[in-house]
Amino acid sequence: QVQLVESGGGLVQPGGSLRLSCAASGIIFRIYAMGWYRQAPGQQRELVAAITRLGDTTYADSVKGRFTISRDNAKNTVYLQMNSLKPEDTAVYYCNARNPFNSWGQGTQVTVSS
């Protein structure tokens, strides 16, 4: 059964940076396109970044130029480097396959506030 464990969130001031990690198990990680999603209070979960199994990346317009998704297939891990953070980036961040599995991790809270 797939297990996704996100980490690296926290409280950061506007303009700051965070690096999120997501360790996957129970799947053949290298064959899946992966994504980072976020859900702010009262809003639907949205995809913010995705990476194919070959490393091609796409981003939501709201994070383009500030966030970078990457993966390490040897470690079954996907990362999200977040720079120039804004208060509107505040959300719980999740990873999952680009075509999501039914199972989600607990997510990691990112709060951008002064």
C-alpha positions in Angstrom: 0.0 0.0 0.0 1.3 3.4 -0.9 2.6 5.6 1.9 3.5 9.3 1.5 5.2 11.2 4.3 5.6 14.9 3.9 8.0 17.1 6.0 9.8 20.4 6.1 7.0 22.8 6.6 7.0 25.6 9.2 6.5 29.3 9.9 8.4 31.6 7.7 8.4 35.4 7.1 7.3 36.8 3.7 10.2 36.5 1.3 11.6 33.5 3.1 12.3 30.0 1.9 11.4 26.4 2.8 12.3 23.0 1.3 9.6 20.4 1.5 10.3 16.6 1.2 8.0 13.7 0.5 9.2 10.1 1.1 7.2 7.5 -0.8 7.0 3.8 -0.1 4.9 0.9 -1.3 5.2 1.9 -5.0 7.7 1.7 -7.8 8.4 5.4 -7.4 10.5 5.9 -10.5 7.6 5.1 -12.9 5.2 7.8 -11.5 4.8 11.4 -12.4 4.6 13.1 -9.0 3.1 16.4 -7.8 2.9 18.8 -4.9 -0.5 19.9 -3.9 -1.7 22.5 -1.4 -5.0 23.2 0.4 -5.7 26.5 2.2 -8.5 26.8 4.7 -11.8 26.9 3.0 -10.4 26.1 -0.4 -10.1 23.1 -2.6 -6.8 21.2 -2.9 -4.8 22.5 -5.9 -1.8 21.2 -7.8 1.1 23.6 -7.6 3.9 21.6 -9.2 4.5 18.4 -11.1 7.4 16.4 -12.3 7.4 13.5 -14.8 9.3 10.3 -14.3 11.9 11.8 -16.7 12.2 15.1 -14.8 10.1 17.5 -16.9 8.4 20.0 -14.7 5.3 22.1 -14.7 4.0 24.8 -12.3 0.9 26.7 -11.4 1.1 30.3 -12.5 0.9 31.4 -8.9 4.2 29.8 -8.0 6.1 29.9 -11.3 9.6 31.3 -10.9 9.5 30.9 -7.1 9.0 27.1 -6.5 11.1 24.3 -7.9 10.1 20.6 -7.8 12.7 17.9 -8.0 13.0 14.2 -7.4 15.5 11.6 -6.3 14.4 8.2 -7.5 17.2 6.5 -5.6 15.6 7.8 -2.4 12.0 7.5 -3.5 11.7 11.2 -2.6 10.2 14.3 -4.2 11.2 17.8 -3.1 9.7 21.3 -3.3 12.0 24.2 -2.9 9.9 27.3 -2.2 11.5 30.8 -2.4 10.1 34.3 -2.1 7.2 33.0 -0.1 4.1 35.1 0.2 1.3 35.0 2.8 -1.0 33.5 0.1 1.3 30.4 0.0 0.0 29.5 3.5 -1.6 26.1 3.2 -1.1 22.4 4.0 1.1 20.9 1.4 0.8 17.3 0.2 2.6 15.2 -2.3 0.9 12.5 -4.4 1.1 11.1 -7.9 0.2 13.4 -10.7 -2.8 11.2 -11.1 -3.4 10.9 -7.4 -3.6 7.7 -5.4 -6.6 7.3 -3.2 -4.3 7.5 -0.2 -2.9 10.8 0.9 -0.3 11.6 3.5 -0.8 13.9 6.5 0.6 16.9 4.7 3.0 19.5 6.1 1.8 23.0 7.2 3.4 26.0 5.7 2.6 29.4 7.3 3.9 32.6 5.8 3.4 35.5 8.2 5.3 38.3 9.7 
